[in-house]
Amino acid sequence: MIDAPPQDAGGHDDKKTETKANPLLDAAAKNIKHLVFQRNHPTDGEVLVYVDQELDLEWECDDKAESALRCSEGDVGRIQNGIASLEHLAHNWPADLKLSTKRMLGEAIARVLQKDVAGADQALKQAKEFVKAKSQQVSRFWTLQACIASGAVAAVIGVIEIGFRPVLESALSRSPYLLSLCFWAGCLGALLFIILNLGKAPKVDSTAERHLHYLEGVSRVVAGGIAGVLVGAMIKLGLFLPVFSKAGMESLAMCAAAMIAGASEKLAAGIITSVENNKTNQKEKSDGN
């Protein structure tokens, strides 16, 4: 009688447990948005660089890779510092630009992890140029977005006021009603000026927070509305373009001048200066007589 082969105490088969080929990649698979670089070398170990679902740049290495990189810790730290100086600039950018930025920065850290220091420096340099160019575009986009939104609100309210003119004139009286129209016209003039001068705008970047750009854009439109009210009031008082008041075109002249004043701060300042000069000249004439 042949005895059966003995079993272990636990009753399990004597089989070796299979190990995963890429443990770092398998562990991070669900959190990877974009895989920048992955290497698993039998001697140098596994290295992983990726952009996660939150659009943060991450990199990992196992014990073997960490031991292999000890001789180049200075280069790795320098590249990491360069990435850190750029990565925060894109934290509130649109998702597509943010992903592109993190991918380019990931290429820099991937090169230095491959011990290609020259390639890492070149990748970091290209990332700096990309971030600088896109930072200006994002800043202009935020400011223009706020300006267009403010101008759209001004246009809608202005059209509503024109449509309900009889009711509003009887409720507010004629002069306050016309000055309110001048305000909305000045806002639209400011928006027109901003759109036409986009290419001539000073070079700015998105270092400041997005809400500061929004505040600046709204403030520029509101400033145009205030300039429109000032110029409209001068026309109403007969200090500027009195011929339109005599011709019965006062409301049209006030709104047109308000829009022009909102479109040009220099022009608004010039109108105010011309009124002051006219007053001075008239006073000198009266004193001479």
Backbone hydrogen bonds, N-H to C=O, Kabsch-Sander energy under -0.5 kcal/mol:
donor,donor_aa,acceptor,acceptor_aa,energy
3,D,1,M,-0.5
8,D,12,H,-0.6
11,G,8,D,-1.4
15,K,13,D,-1.9
26,D,22,N,-2.6
27,A,23,P,-2.1
28,A,24,L,-1.8
29,A,25,L,-0.7
31,N,28,A,-1.3
32,I,28,A,-0.5
32,I,29,A,-1.1
33,K,31,N,-0.5
33,K,51,V,-3.3
34,H,51,V,-2.0
36,V,34,H,-0.7
36,V,49,V,-1.6
37,F,49,V,-2.3
39,R,47,V,-2.4
41,H,45,G,-2.5
45,G,41,H,-1.9
47,V,39,R,-3.0
48,L,60,E,-2.9
49,V,37,F,-3.1
50,Y,58,E,-2.7
51,V,34,H,-2.9
52,D,50,Y,-0.5
52,D,56,D,-2.6
53,Q,31,N,-1.2
55,L,52,D,-2.1
58,E,50,Y,-3.1
60,E,48,L,-2.9
62,D,46,E,-1.9
66,E,62,D,-2.4
67,S,63,D,-2.1
68,A,64,K,-2.0
69,L,65,A,-1.5
70,R,67,S,-0.8
72,S,69,L,-1.5
73,E,70,R,-1.1
76,V,72,S,-2.1
77,G,73,E,-2.7
78,R,74,G,-2.1
79,I,75,D,-2.3
80,Q,76,V,-2.3
81,N,77,G,-2.3
82,G,78,R,-2.0
83,I,79,I,-2.4
84,A,80,Q,-2.6
85,S,81,N,-1.7
86,L,82,G,-0.6
86,L,83,I,-1.1
87,E,83,I,-2.9
88,H,84,A,-0.9
89,L,86,L,-1.0
90,A,86,L,-0.6
90,A,87,E,-1.1
91,H,88,H,-1.3
93,W,90,A,-1.3
98,K,94,P,-2.6
99,L,95,A,-2.4
100,S,96,D,-2.0
101,T,97,L,-2.3
102,K,98,K,-2.3
103,R,99,L,-2.2
104,M,100,S,-1.9
105,L,101,T,-2.4
106,G,102,K,-2.1
107,E,103,R,-1.5
108,A,104,M,-1.0
109,I,105,L,-1.6
110,A,106,G,-2.2
111,R,107,E,-2.0
112,V,108,A,-1.8
113,L,109,I,-1.8
114,Q,110,A,-1.0
115,K,112,V,-1.4
116,D,111,R,-2.8
117,V,115,K,-0.9
120,A,116,D,-2.0
121,D,117,V,-2.4
122,Q,118,A,-2.2
123,A,119,G,-2.4
124,L,120,A,-2.4
125,K,121,D,-2.2
126,Q,122,Q,-2.3
127,A,123,A,-2.0
128,K,124,L,-2.0
129,E,125,K,-1.9
130,F,126,Q,-2.3
131,V,127,A,-2.7
132,K,128,K,-2.3
133,A,129,E,-2.1
134,K,130,F,-2.7
135,S,131,V,-2.2
136,Q,132,K,-1.3
137,Q,133,A,-1.6
138,V,134,K,-2.8
139,S,135,S,-2.0
140,R,136,Q,-2.2
141,F,137,Q,-2.3
142,W,138,V,-2.5
143,T,139,S,-2.2
144,L,140,R,-2.9
145,Q,141,F,-2.5
146,A,142,W,-2.0
147,C,143,T,-2.3
148,I,144,L,-2.8
149,A,145,Q,-2.1
150,S,146,A,-2.3
151,G,147,C,-2.9
152,A,148,I,-2.6
153,V,149,A,-2.0
154,A,150,S,-2.3
155,A,151,G,-2.4
156,V,152,A,-2.4
157,I,153,V,-2.5
158,G,154,A,-2.4
159,V,155,A,-2.4
160,I,156,V,-2.3
161,E,157,I,-2.5
162,I,158,G,-2.1
163,G,159,V,-2.4
164,F,160,I,-1.9
165,R,162,I,-1.3
168,L,164,F,-2.5
169,E,165,R,-2.9
170,S,166,P,-1.7
171,A,167,V,-1.6
172,L,168,L,-3.1
173,S,169,E,-1.9
177,Y,173,S,-1.4
178,L,174,R,-2.5
179,L,175,S,-2.3
180,S,176,P,-1.9
181,L,177,Y,-1.9
182,C,178,L,-2.0
183,F,179,L,-1.7
184,W,180,S,-1.8
185,A,181,L,-2.5
186,G,182,C,-2.6
187,C,183,F,-2.0
188,L,184,W,-2.0
189,G,185,A,-2.2
190,A,186,G,-2.3
191,L,187,C,-2.1
192,L,188,L,-2.3
193,F,189,G,-2.3
194,I,190,A,-2.3
195,I,191,L,-2.3
196,L,192,L,-2.3
197,N,193,F,-1.2
198,L,195,I,-1.2
201,A,198,L,-1.1
208,A,205,D,-0.5
212,L,209,E,-0.6
213,H,209,E,-1.3
214,Y,210,R,-2.1
215,L,211,H,-2.2
216,E,212,L,-2.3
217,G,213,H,-2.5
218,V,214,Y,-2.5
219,S,215,L,-2.3
220,R,216,E,-2.2
221,V,217,G,-1.6
222,V,218,V,-2.6
223,A,219,S,-2.6
224,G,220,R,-1.6
225,G,221,V,-1.7
226,I,222,V,-2.3
227,A,223,A,-2.3
228,G,224,G,-2.1
229,V,225,G,-1.9
230,L,226,I,-2.2
231,V,227,A,-2.3
232,G,228,G,-2.5
233,A,229,V,-2.5
234,M,230,L,-1.8
235,I,231,V,-2.0
236,K,232,G,-2.3
237,L,233,A,-2.2
238,G,235,I,-0.9
239,L,234,M,-2.5
240,F,234,M,-1.0
244,F,241,L,-1.1
245,S,241,L,-0.6
246,K,242,P,-1.6
247,A,243,V,-1.5
248,G,245,S,-0.9
249,M,244,F,-2.6
253,A,249,M,-2.4
254,M,250,E,-2.5
255,C,251,S,-2.1
256,A,252,L,-2.5
257,A,253,A,-2.6
258,A,254,M,-2.1
259,M,255,C,-2.2
260,I,256,A,-2.1
261,A,257,A,-2.6
262,G,258,A,-2.4
263,A,259,M,-1.5
264,S,260,I,-0.8
264,S,261,A,-0.7
268,A,264,S,-2.0
269,A,265,E,-2.4
270,G,266,K,-2.3
271,I,267,L,-2.4
272,I,268,A,-2.1
273,T,269,A,-2.3
274,S,270,G,-2.4
275,V,271,I,-2.1
276,E,272,I,-2.1
277,N,273,T,-2.4
278,N,274,S,-2.3
279,K,275,V,-2.2
280,T,276,E,-2.0
281,N,277,N,-2.6
282,Q,278,N,-2.4
283,K,279,K,-2.2
284,E,280,T,-2.3
285,K,281,N,-2.2
286,S,282,Q,-2.4
287,D,283,K,-2.4
288,G,284,E,-2.0
289,N,285,K,-1.7
